[in-house]
């Protein structure tokens, strides 16, 4: 496991947020539905 420095963690969080913001609405809707289904079954 690679240990990241705090500045690297911030960059990774920023990149993840940018990817989520660029996601298409349909994909976001499907992922939200599947997430809720997974939690309900869990």
N, C-alpha and C positions, 0 to 999 in steps of 0.2 A: 504494500500500500504506500502510495506516495503522499508525503505530508506537504500540504500547500501553505505558503506564507499568507498572511492576512490580505495583502494586496492581490494575490492570485485568487483567493476566495472571492473577493469583491468583483474581480473581472469575470469569474465563472458565473456568479449570480447575475451580473449584468448581461452576460451573453445569453443565459437561460431566459431572462425576462424579455430580451429583444426577440428571441426565437418564438416565444409565446405570443408576443404582440404582433408578429408577422404571420401567425397561423391563420388559415382560412376559417371563416365562420362555421362552415359545415363540419370541418375537422374538430373544431373546438366543441361544437354541440355533441358530436358523436363521442368524443373523449369524455365529456362530462357525464353523458348517459352511462357509458361503460364503467366509469369510476363509481357512480352511485349504485349500479348493479353489483359491482364487486364488493362494495361495502355492505350492501344488503345481504349478500350471500355469506360474507365473512363471519 
